[in-house]
């Protein structure tokens, strides 16, 4: 690890846990990967990726709102 950098990691388990907490269907591996991909690609850098950000993409992907 580079002492001049930090890395925050989100994983598929986080997406599954959040979906379960929100009462959504358990995401497939493909859906969970899509949630992470969308969060990475479209998050606001001034906000970062948080549980709230992941929740938006969980709802979009798993509940097909986009």
C-alpha positions in Angstrom: 0.0 0.0 0.0 1.2 3.4 -0.9 1.5 5.7 2.2 0.5 8.6 -0.1 -2.9 7.2 -1.0 -6.0 5.8 0.6 -8.5 3.3 -0.9 -12.1 2.7 0.2 -13.5 -0.6 -0.9 -17.1 -1.5 -1.5 -18.0 -5.1 -2.4 -20.8 -7.3 -3.6 -21.6 -8.3 0.0 -22.3 -4.6 0.7 -24.7 -4.4 -2.1 -26.5 -7.7 -1.1 -26.7 -6.5 2.6 -28.1 -3.1 1.6 -30.7 -4.7 -0.8 -31.8 -7.0 2.0 -32.1 -4.1 4.5 -34.2 -2.2 2.0 -36.5 -5.2 1.3 -35.4 -5.6 -2.3 -34.9 -8.9 -3.9 -31.5 -10.4 -3.4 -29.4 -9.2 -6.4 -27.8 -11.6 -8.8 -24.0 -11.4 -9.1 -24.5 -9.5 -12.3 -26.8 -7.0 -10.7 -24.5 -6.4 -7.8 -21.6 -5.8 -10.1 -23.8 -3.4 -12.1 -24.6 -1.5 -8.9 -20.9 -1.1 -8.0 -20.0 -0.2 -11.6 -22.7 2.5 -11.7 -21.7 3.9 -8.4 -18.1 4.1 -9.5 -18.9 5.7 -12.9 -21.5 8.2 -11.8 -20.9 9.2 -8.2 -20.3 12.8 -7.4 -16.7 13.2 -6.4 -17.6 15.9 -3.9 -19.9 13.4 -2.1 -18.1 10.1 -2.7 -19.6 6.7 -2.5 -21.7 6.2 0.6 -24.5 3.9 1.7 -26.9 6.5 0.4 -25.3 6.5 -3.0 -25.3 2.7 -3.2 -28.9 2.7 -2.2 -29.8 4.8 -5.2 -28.2 2.3 -7.6 -29.6 -0.7 -5.7 -33.0 0.7 -6.3 -32.3 1.5 -9.9 -30.8 -1.8 -10.8 -32.7 -4.3 -8.6 -36.1 -2.6 -8.9 -35.5 -1.7 -12.5 -36.1 2.0 -12.1 -33.8 3.2 -14.8 
